[in-house]
Amino acid sequence: MLIMQTATIEEHPYSILPFSEWAAAEERHRSSLHKILDPYLKKRSEQKKDPVLDFLFEYYKFRPSHLLRWSPGIGVGLQISDGTETLPEVSELTVKGDTAFLSSALFPQKRVRSARWIRDMLRNTNDKKPFFGCFGMHEWAMVYRADGVRHSQLPLRFSDNRIAEIVDARPLLCTHFDAYRFFTDAAKPLNKNTLSRDTFQETEQPGCIHSNMDIYKWAYKLYPWISSELIREAFFLALEARTIDMKASPYDLSQYGLEPIRIETEAGRKEYLNHQSAIWKKGKPVRQTLIDAYDSLLDLVS
């Protein structure tokens, strides 16, 4: 995106995008997402399941219609020189003269504290050395010696007894509380790390598949103040991470075109490790960009 000039708005420096630039950015945003969302929404209208995208839109409470909306984020003004331009569907946009922008005065002050917590957690996570030794066993721990299967519509690749044998044969090394909290009661004592909501910041680490997936959550939580381009980038990372997550799970997803990463074998564990490392490398700059966006936001609204 080419930013042509800067201007002072409400005593803060804002980058100003001419109409041609922001209109093109808005179109690129929607076009890239439609390639994924249109087939998905068609399947959903036919009541067909998608184990990857269903999770991204059910667990992460940000609907496809929200994802499609484009916002420049705070600190960027949109030039509207002749008044005929159709502005993005962002109710928080303020128009003054020939510029539309997100006013820092409209940011809810009650959210400043949580924004600082998120920024500090992201910074703390990004600064840590990644750990890659979990091999995606969290999904297995969620069905270990269970009374019922969490995703009952999905068949399992193994019997309950065989799943228990596989889990018992390897240590559980999960570092992500929001995965750990879905472990069965039998599996939780097997995890090396004692995890809780109170120690979330301390145990998050950047090699975790779910930590990289959650960059999407931390981005969209402050929509429209965080740019839609960054939210989209985080969504694509989450899509890749969730795909690996499900491939490495004990579920048989061959009907969805997802061939298993057989982490019950040495070859499968190496394959998982390679994917996990690649996602960490992709996630690190995305998380850093989000940290920078939070820093900029907090500078403007604090």
Summary of the structure (lengths in Angstrom):
residues: 302
radius of gyration: 21.4
end to end distance: 27.4
largest distance: 69.3
contacts: 926
relative contact order: 0.15
helix: 51%
strand: 9%
